[in-house]
Amino acid sequence: SPLPCLSLQEVGPTMVGDEHSDPSLMSFLGATKRNMLGNHFWEYYVNDAPRIVLNKLESCGYRVVSMTGVGQTLVWCLHKE
């Protein structure tokens, strides 16, 4: 299943999921669930830099499929077979 992973900065925090993400994977990443003021949804984030998150996800079998930049936000799309 695809897993979007995005970051607001190259050093962190890294957004790693939404309210429907796998709780066990979010726990493995050490993610915290939060609701930002004004948003009507929850998100998971970690304070780690994206490279640390990507390394952890690789150890679980995820592979980067694509990456792009949107403004100052970096977005990675990963897939696990």
C-alpha positions, 0 to 999 in steps of 0.5 A, a space after each residue: 500500500 502506498 504511504 505518502 511522506 512529506 516534510 516542511 523542512 529538510 531537517 524536520 519535522 516530517 509528516 508521516 501519515 494521516 488519521 487513517 495511517 497504520 497505528 503500528 507503523 506510526 508507533 514504529 516511526 515514533 510518530 505523534 498524532 496532532 491536529 493543527 489549529 484550523 485543520 479539520 484532520 489529524 496528522 502524524 509527525 516526527 521530529 526526525 529529518 526525512 532521511 532518518 524516516 526514509 531509512 526506517 521505512 526502508 528497513 520495513 520494506 518500503 521503497 521510494 517511488 517518486 519525490 517532488 517539491 511543492 513550494 518549500 515542502 518535499 513529498 515522497 511517495 513510497 510503496 511496500 510490496 
